[in-house]
Structures are given as structure tokens and as C-alpha cells.
Amino acid sequence: MIRKVLVANRGEIAARIIEACRQCGVASVAVYSEPDAQAPYLKQADEAYPLGGALATESYLNQAALLEIAGKAQCDAVHPGYGFLAENAEFATAVEQAGMAWIGPTPECIVAMGSKHQARQLAVELGVPVVPGSAILSADDAALAEAASSVGFPLLVKASGGGGGIGMRAVAKPEDLAAAVRATRDLAGKHFSDSAIYLERLVAQPRHIEVQVFGFGDGQAVHLYERDCSIQRRYQKVVEEAPAPNLPEATLEKMRAAALALACGQKYRGAGTVEFLYDTDTGEFYFLEMNTRIQVEHPITEMITGADLVAMQIKLAAGTLAPIEQSALNQHGHAFECRVYAERPAKHFLPSTGVLETFAPPVEGAGVRVDTGYAQGMKVTHLYDPLIAKVITWGETRELAAARMRDALAAFQVSGVETNLGMLQALMSHDAVLNGTPTTQFLSLYPGTAVA
């Protein structure tokens, strides 16, 4: 029985979880750092407690402080959202040892999927296709050269513990390999406390397709179809849509089956996302990674399926989620999500900070949804991710969903900080986007969209 949930996060995902708790008849407890003291969702939560400090290490990454507040507020469960401690097995274990439910996968699954190389090995064992690559590399130069020769150029040097594009370098020719390996090892050690790296063949023009899965912890799972997340800058997603357009249904069915094999094979519990690269040159697809949490882009899946993924997470943890059959899950219509960042697209997407002198998102309704954790008058700092809102639109057709997105973006008023709203409007009017053909290299190939 879950009566009260600690929301161990900030911003729009904290607001989203608080709303899901309300829908489930569960009390919510919010936490906040000093810069977030005026966040609008704090008033929506049943209780709110200060974490103190401004840095993430002082607040949202402070495990001891979070557990202390959870105990003080008599919480039954913790929802970590995404980012921060969402994929931290140590924190998940500490929550469970404190007698609370962890609203997420088991610590064992977090560990297994947190290592890209370990996840890759499990995928191979379960018959899920992976990009040709190497084992974990030693520091021996001869072994490194042999592994690179086997994988072939161009290739990627990847950190085993990496994520979000961090710890990943493309190498076009052998003479650049050693420097890339050193740099990736150093970065991986600093960011992930794990300097292990491996090599993977570079897919030149891929699309980034991901399958939403939901596991019941007993070896059974369902999929909620797929999303196309190919429009990215610095390996970070900017525009997502569901379902993925212009892909053979037979290929999509194979992707869904592969995602379910990975989820069922580890008795996965709760919401998770299995990410694939689709090679536009060959028509093949390959396992990339599995994210053991709710995704930033989960709203577009909710829009086309009618499912409430966060409520499902809470109900599963509470033991009140009725069994779901795959046949009961259907998709209808099309949805887009645009991530509105406080950043400077024309200056290599550097973050933009300042007070939100004007912050007026488009009106929700008629196929338009806005998820945000900000309000007018709040300050956008350099301390956290610069995502200030997500605009989500749905339509009976892809064309209608795109038209609604263009209208919603045009109506979004922000001043006090620079944003990527102009870029997003340019993207949603670009022929390649309207035709559903962008690859992950799209923003690099069409730099004009980044400065519009």
C-alpha cells in the first residue's frame, strides 16, 4: 500500500509525478534546492521540503538528505523521475532498505543496463542484434590496434558507463585512435567513475528509434510502440515523434520483439526504453542501450496510446496495477514533442541564463499539452539542465500533429533568456522533417535550422 511518495527530482518531471500521484489518490512530497524555491509545482504537492544548497550535489544528488526527508514525511515510496539519481542502484537499494518502495526497476537491472558493455552482452545472449564491436579494451597498444582493425573504421570509442552522448568519440582513421581513447577514458573516469571503454562500428546515417516497454517483474512485459528521436544536437534529443514514420512494419515488429526479449529476459519491472539505431543504408537495426527509467519523451507515447505511464509505475509499485495484455494496447493518431531549451542555438547551443521576464506557454487543449516546471519570474541558472518546457501535440494524422506544433510554438512567449524556439519552428517547417526522413546527422547536415 502506497499512501505517500517522495518525488526526488525537480522541474517538469517533478510536476508530472505530482500530478500522477494526485490521479492515483496518493499524497506527494516535493523537495527543492534554493534556486527552485519558487517552482510552481511545490504548491501542487501535498508537502514540500527544502534540500538546501544550489549545486545538485548539495540537493538533488544528496542521498542522505532525501532519505531523511522521506523518513520525516513518512513516505512509503520514492519516485526518482529521470536524471539525477534515477539510475543509481545504490540509492534504489538504500530506499528499499529503508522500508520504502522504489518506483522503478530493481537495482540489479539498473546495474546490468547501466554498463553499456554488459547490456550489449546480455542483448547478444538474448538474440538482440548489436552493432559490431569489441570487448572492453585494455591499455595495451597492440590489443587496441587489433580491436580497431577487427571493428573497422570509421568507429566510435564508447565509455561503458556513458550516457546522453557523454564519453563517445567518432574516429575516422587509425592515427586518431590513441588520442580519442585517452580522452574518452579520462572523461569516463570523471563522469562515471568507470574508465572502461570499448569500440563500436560507426553507423554513418542512422535513425534513432526507441521502443517503450513496461515490465511486470515476473518475466512478462508489454510494449507501447516506438518513438523516433533522430533529431538531436550533441547526441541530445530535440524533437521526438510517435509512432516512427516511414519504416517497414516488419522491421518495427522485429524491434518491438527484440525490446520485449530484453525486458522479459531480465524480469524487468516498470517503465523502460530500449533504444536502437536503424541503418538507413542497409535497413538493419541494432541495439544501442536500455534506459531504466521514465523518459523525457514519454508524453508522446501517452498521447498515442492513452496510457498514463507514470500512474502505471506508481500502481505497479503499490501492487494495484491490473494485468495488461499486449492486445489491449493500441496506438491512435500521431504525436510530436519539442524540447524548449534556454540556450543559444547559433552559439553551439550554449545555455542561456537569466530571469524569465515573460513565460507564457501555449494554451493546453485540442491536442496540445505543455509540461513545465517553470513560471514567469523564475530564474534559469547554469546549475541544471536548460530544459524549460516540453510542447507536445497530437493529431489524427501526422500532418495535423505537425501543424498544431507549429501553431503552439508560434504562440509560446519567452523573454529574459534566449531559447531554441526559433530553431524548433524552422525544424517543424523543414521538408526533411515533414517528410519523416531525418537521421541523427540532420542538424549537422542542415546547420541553417540551428540558427533560424
N, C-alpha and C positions, 0 to 999 in steps of 0.2 A: 504494500500500500504506500503510494507516494502522496504526501499532503503538501510538501513544500520543497521547491527546487532552488538551489543556488545557481544563478546564472553567472558563470565565471568568464565573462567577456565584456565587450564594450560595443558601441556603435550599432549599426543596423542589425547585426545578428543578435545582439542582446535584446533589442526591441522585438525582433521576430520571435525569440524564445519566450519572452514575457507574454506576448500575445497568444502563443500556443498554450502556455500554461493556463491562461485565463480560459481559453476554449475548452481545456481539459478539466476545468474546475480545480486546478492546483494552484496554490499560492506561489508567488515568485519573490526571490530575494536578489536584488541588484547590488552590484559593487561598482565603485568608481574611484578613479585617480583624481588628483587635483585639477588637471585640465578638463576633466569630464564632469565636473560638479554641477554644471547647468544642463546636462544632457536631458532631452525631453522624456526619454523612457524611464528615467528614475522616478518620475511621478506616476507612471503607469504600473510600476512594480508595487507589490504589497509592502515591501520593506526595501530600504536602500542603506548601505553601509559604506563609509569611506575606507579605502585601502591605504590612503596616504601616498605621498610622493608623486612624481610626474613621470619618471622613467618607468618603462614596462617592467624592469627588474624589481622595482620598488612596489609595483602594484599588481598588474595582471599576470605576472610571472612569479609572484611571491606565493609559493605553495603554502607556507606556514600561515600567512595572513588569511588566505582563502579558506583554509581548513578551520581556522579559529572562528571566522565569521560564520561558517556553515554550522559549527557546533553551537555558537551563541544563539543563532537564529533557529536552532533545532530543525535543520533541513534533513530531509530524507534522501535527497539525491542531488547530484551536481551535473549540470549540462555545460560542457566546455565550449560549445559553438565551433568555430574554426579558427585556426591560428593559435597563437599563444600556447596554451597547454593542451590543446585538443588532441594532439597525437603524442602526448607524453605518457609513456607507460608507467613511469614512476609515480606520477600524480594520480593516474587512474587507480593504481594499486593502493595508494595512500587513502584515497576516497573510500574504496571498498573496505580497507582495514579499519576505517573509522566508523564502519557500520552503515554507510550510505550507498545508494545505488549510483553507479557510473552510467550516465546516459550516453552510451557509445559502445564500441566493440570491446572485447576482452583485452586486457593488457598484452596477452600473448599474440593476438592478431595485430595489435599496434606495433609490437616489436618486429614481427615477421614481415609486415608490409613497410615498416619504416626503413628497412635496409633494402635499397633498390636491387642490390645484387641477390639478396636472399629471396626477395619477391620474385625476381626473374627465375631463380632456380625452382621455386615452387610452381611457377607457371609452366615451366618445361615439364615437370613431373606430372602435371595435370593435363598436358596436351595442349596448352595455350601457346600459340605462336609468338616467338620473341624475335627481335632484331638480332642478327648475327653479332656476337660479341665475344669478349674474353672473360677469363676468371679474374678475381681480384689480383692486382698487379703487385709484384714485389719491387724493391728498389733496384734490382739488377738490370743494367742497361741492355744486356743481351736478351734477357727474357722479355723486356719491354719491346725491343725491336721485333722479336719473333712474334709476339702477340699482335703487334700492329700490322705486320706482314700478313698474318692469318686473317685479320678482320678486314683489311684493305682500306685504302684512302679514297675519298675523304672519310674521316671518322670523328666521333665525339669522345672526349675524355670526360668521364662522369664520376661524381662523388657518390659512393654507395649510400650515404646518409642524406643526399641532397634533396632539394625540393624547390618549387617555384622558379626553376631555371638557375638557381644558385649552385655553383660547383659544376658547371657544364661548359666545355670549350670545344669549339669546332677546330679541327686540324686538317689542312688541305694537303700537306706534303710532309714527308718523313723528317726533314730538317727542323720542322717547327714542333715536333712531338715532345721533346725533352722539356722545353720551356713551358709548354702547356701542362704537362704532368706536374711539374714543380708548383706552378701557380694554383692548379686545382687542388693539389694536396694541401697546400698552405691554407687556402680558403676553406676547404672542407674541415680541417682541424679547428679553425677559428669558429666556424658557424655551427658545426655539428659534433664537435669533439670526437670526430672519427675521420681520419685522413685516408681511409681506404678508397681506392679508385679502381675503375675498370674501363675498358674500351668498348665502344659500340659503333657499328657501321652507321654513317650519316645517311638518313633518307632525305634526298635533296628537296623534294616538293611534297611534303606530307600534308594531310589534313588531320586535325586533332579531334578525334571522336571519342566520346566517353559514354559509358553505359551506367545508368543509375541502378544500383541493386539494393535490396533490403533483405537481410538475413534474419532468421528467427533463432539462431544459436543452437539449432539441433541438426544441422546439415541440410536444412531446406532454405530456399531463398527464392525471391521473385525479382524480375527486372521491371523497371518503369521506363523502358525505352531509352533512347540515346539523345545526346546533345552534340552539336558541332561547336567547338571552341577554337576554331582555327585563327581567328583574327586576334593577334597578340602583339605586344611590344615587350621586348626583353623577356620573352617566354612567359609574360603575364597576360592573362586573357583580358580583352577589352569588350568584345561583342560576342554573345553566345546565342544560339538558337536551338529550338527543339520542335519537331524532330530534325535529324540531319538531312539536308536536301541532296538530291542528285546522287544518291548511292544505290547500287543494286539491292533489292530487298533480300536476295540470297546472302549477300555479304553482311547486311545488318543482322540477319538471323544468326549467322555464324558468330558475329561479335557478341550478341546477347548470350548465346550459348556458352561462349568462352568466358564471359564475365560471370555467369552463373556457376560454371565449373570451378572458378577460382573462389567464389564466395562459399559454395557448398563444401568445397574440398577442405576448408579450414573452419567449418562450422561458424561462419561469420554471423555476428549479432548486430542488428541495427542498420542504419543507412551507411552506404559506402559507394564509392565511384571507381570503376575500373576504366582506365584511360588507355586508348590505343592510338597508334599512328597508322593512317591509311595512306599507302604509297600511290599517288595519283598516276605514276608512270606504269606500275605493274598491276594495280588492283589488289595487291596483297595488304593485309593488315597485321600489326604487331603489338603485343602488349607493351605498354610503357610503364605504368605504375598503378597502384591502388591507393586511393586516399581514404583513410579510415576515420571519416568524419562527415558531417554535413558540408556540402559545397557552397561556395558563394553563389553559384548559378542555379541552385536548387529550385528557385521560383518558376523557371520556365518549364521544368518537369511538372510542377504542381499545376501550372496553367493548362497543360495539355492532357493531364490525367485526372485532375480533380482531387488528387491525393494531397493530404497535409503531412508532409514528411516529418516535420518537427513534432507534431502531435503523435505520429506513429512511433517516433523514438521514445517519447515520454510514456506512452501506453505500453510499449514493449517492456520498458524497464519496470513498469508498475505491475506487469503480469496481466494486463487487461486488454491487450490487443487481440482481437478475434483473428483466427487463422485466415490468411489471404491466399486465394488460388490465383495462379497466373491468368487463368481465363477471365477473372473478374476485373483485370486491369486493361483498360483500353485507352488509346490516345485519340484526341479530337482537336482539330484545328492546328494552329501554329503559333509559336511564341518567340519573342526576341527579348534579350536583356542587354542593356547598355550600362556599363560601369562609368559613373561620373566621378572623375578624379579631380582633386585640386592639384593641378600640375601644369607644366608648360610644354605642350607637345612640340613646339618649334625649337625648344632648347633641350632636346634629348629627354623629354618627359621629366625634367627635374620637378620635385614637389614645389607647390606654391603655398605659402603660409600667410595667415592674417585673420582678421575678424570677418565673419560672414555678415557684411553690412546689409545685403539682400540675400535672402534664401527662400525662394518661392517655387517649390516643385510643381509640376503639372497636377491638375485635379485628378484624383483617382476615380475609377468607374468606367464603364463602357470599354472594357478590355484594357484598361490602364492601371498599373499598380506601381507604387513607389515604396521602396524600402530604404529608410534612412535612420541614422542615429543623431542627426544634427538639427539645429533650429537656428533661425536668424539671431544674430548677436553672439553666437558661439565662436570661439577661436579655433582655427585649424592650425595645429602645431606640426613641427617636424618629428615629433616623438612617435607617431603612429603611422600606419598605412594611410595614404592620402585619399582613399575611397570615401566619398561623402554621401553618395546615394547610388541606388540602382533603379533604373527605369525599366519596367517590364511591360510588354504589350502582348496581347493575344488577339487573334482573328480567326474567322472560319477558314481563311486562306492565308498563305504566306504573304501575298501581296497586301492584304488588309492589315495584317500584323505589322508589316514594314511601314505602311502609310500611317498607322496610328503611332508608331515610334517616331517618325519624322515630326508629326504634329506635337507629340509630347515633348520632344527635345527642344523644339522651337518655343514652346511655352515655358520652359524651365528658366527661371531668372536667378542669376547668382552674381553678386558683386562683392568686392573686398579681397577676393583671391582669383587667380587665373584658373580656368578649368579646361577640360578637353571637350566641352560641349560642341564647339565648332567642328572639331575633328569628327566627333560622333555623327553630326549632321551630314558631313561630307561622306562618311562611310556609308550611311544609310541611303545615300543617293547615288552611290557608285555602281556602275554597271556590273562589275565583278561580284559585288555583294548581292545586288538584286537578282543576279543570275545564279547565285548559290555556288560559286566556284573558287572562293579564296582558299589559299593554303596558308600555312604558318609563316610563310615568307611575304605575305601580302603587303604589310606595311613597309617592308624593306623595298619591295618592288615598286610601290606606288607612294613614294615619300610625300607627294603633294597632299595626300589625305591627312598627314600628320601635322600640317601647318595651316590647314584651312581655317 
